[in-house]
Amino acid sequence: MSRIAFILLLAWSNLCCHRTFGLNISFVPSNVEVFVDAEIEVEVVFQGTNEERLKESNFTTSAQPEWNVGSSFNKSSIRCDGQTVDRCNGTVVVRGRFLGFGNVSVSRQDPETGQWTGSSLEVAVLRQDKLINKIFTAFVAAVVSINYINMGCALDLGIVKSVLKRPIGPAVGFVCQFGIMPLVSYGVGLLLFDDPVLRLGLFTFGSSPGGGASNMWTVLLGGNLNLSITMTFVSTVAALGTLPMWLFTLGKTILKGTNIVIPFQNILTSLAALIIPIGLGILIQKRFPRVAARAKLILAPVCIILLISIIVMASVANSYIFFMLTWRMVIGASLSVWAGFAAGFLASFAFRFPMDDIIAIAVETGIQNSGIAFILLSYSLKAPVSDMASVVPVAGSIITPIPLFIIYCVQRCRNKCLRSENFELKSINPNNKVKDKGEDNNGYEAK
């Protein structure tokens, strides 16, 4: 009998404590997503007290980190339906400030005991695609296609065929791009980044095929355009096999449990975006040789204008990247890109290729198709993690032009001083003879 009385007394005391101290605060839902510069209302549930006591209580709300999220709570939003005992609802406003993660907490001080009770809400702040992003994508697709038509007008199919018959240059570039670059980016990621998301971003960037601006920079630096376009084609086709190979082997060790999705459709789209406009340029070269000759003369100036335009628009469209960059990201992206340039240069120099071939191989190895890496990360990781991982590939794209622009300026100054032929046109002028000794990419010794 005394045991039963003790149990009843304990239950009564627990009930009293619950009414006095047992306030429970929760959010419905327990985690939310909000876009940058937007706000949402989230329901707050107060269990274990009544409306009168809640209205007499002091409330505080906080958001951490303030860089990512903000919040506000008003006691006037508290409502009790009267049907559910000791249960009331309120509303907290959550604001997205910057891409990333954060939490919002609401705390209440009991007017009688002075005790604080609170709860927190997990918040993911997402980046919303703006009009400028769509304009940038359409602009790049249009101008790159037009420039590929221009390159097709300057392409020498005879040289391309001879390169494909004995593909020494593409083979050297292939080994550098798909053998050295992924291993370098993997090692640099382990060395510099504690966050596996950033490691995966750098590794994906280093495993991507060449292309994009590589053909333009090859023209500007006086490289072999025919070899460059051939290598872009070969690397894009090869990426259908090499990209899954690296990501499903070493990539799985970086971020375990990630469902990696290879963007085969986007790789094929990149391939079509290369072949179709260049094919149109070759057709123009055959049917309208005078038009093709004029297009060849303006190829270098057009490349300069397009590169500057793309860099400016990319910086504006992805301005959020600059607020997320750290010195580790800059160094990591720089090491990956410059290691590619160095590997391509040293390997082709060891094979005693002519200088225009060395330039083409080095540039093609160092410049990655960051668009492939960006899409792969967006498909494989949930936002905003995908955007955070994409900072490294975008940083690599921004850093890539710096050493190339310095080399271009040095070449221009040297060209002015020596008053030599315009070096941008040397590699696309079929009348020029190779002066460097060594084996070229057609498999014979240059004289």
Secondary structure, 3 states (H helix, E strand, C coil): CHHHHHHHHHHHHHHHHHHHHCCEEEEECCEEEEECCCEEEEEEEEECCCHHHHHHCEEEEEEECCCCEEEEECHHHCECCCCCCCEEEEEEEEEECCCEEEEEEEEEECCCCCCEEEEEEEEEEECCCCHHHHHHHHHHHHHHHHHHHHHHHHCCHHHHHHHHHCCHHHHHHHHHHHHHHHHHHHHHHHHHCCCHHHHHHHHHHHHCCECCCHHHHHHHCCCCHHHHHHHHHHHHHHHHHHHHHHHCCHHHHHCCCCCCCCCHHHHHHHHHHHHHHHHHHHHHHHHCHHHHHHHHHCHHHHHHHHHHHHHHHHHHHCCHHHHHCCHHHHHHHHHHHHHHHHHHHHHHHHCCCCHHHHHHHHHHHHCECHHHHHHHHHHHCCCCHHHHHCHHHHHHHHHCHHHHHHHHHHHHHHHHHHCCCCHHHHCCCCCCCCCCCEECCCCCEEC
